[in-house]
Amino acid sequence: MSLEEIRKSIEKEAKGRADSINGEGAAEAADILKTARASASDILKAANAEAQKEMARIKHEQTSGAQMQASSMMVAAKEQVLEQHIDRLKKGIAAQIESKKLDKVISAAAKQFAKFSAKSEMVVRAGKSDAKLVKKLGYEYVAGREGQLSIESRDGSISIDASPAGLASMHAAEARALLAAKLWKVKG
């Protein structure tokens, strides 16, 4: 075999091996590419699922926050409505006590006073408009300012506020709860 033939044979064999290696490399590259695409697809699906979960969590938090804010605003609005009407309500209660039940209030306060001190030590401090009623009920009258009605000891150490305005203020929380129940159909 001549040198030229040997060289051509080696070249042919080398070319065949190179083609074979290129073919194997291309197949290997195709497998790697296929695996990379599948892996990328899986990563993309997982990332998409995670993003959906995060969006749902954020939406839930925002919805909860908005609901809490709306509830807070509703409570504040209801409080404001109650505050606007509580003074008028207290005045109405005081007026009812003044016109219809003042004699019972004075008698009940006198009984309360008797638990702490002797009846002989008791005086009723009231305005001029209530003086007649106090005397009619048989209690000792002491002049006070208009609207004042208190059962007191002579020395002033014991005092029970029995004024209609005082009683209305004392029971303002109950009146407020009743008003809320009436306005919003809730238990007070």
Protein Blocks (a to p, Z undefined) as FASTA:
>chain_A
ZZklmmmmmmmmmmmmmmmmmmmmmmmmmmmmmmmmmmmmmmmmmmmmmmmmmmmmmmmm
mmmmmmmmmmmmmmmmmmmmmmmmmmmmmmmmmmmmmmmmmmmmmmmmmmmmmmmmcfkl
pccdddfklmmmmmmnopacddddehiacdddfkopaccdfbfklmmmmmmmmmmmmmmm
mmnopaZZ
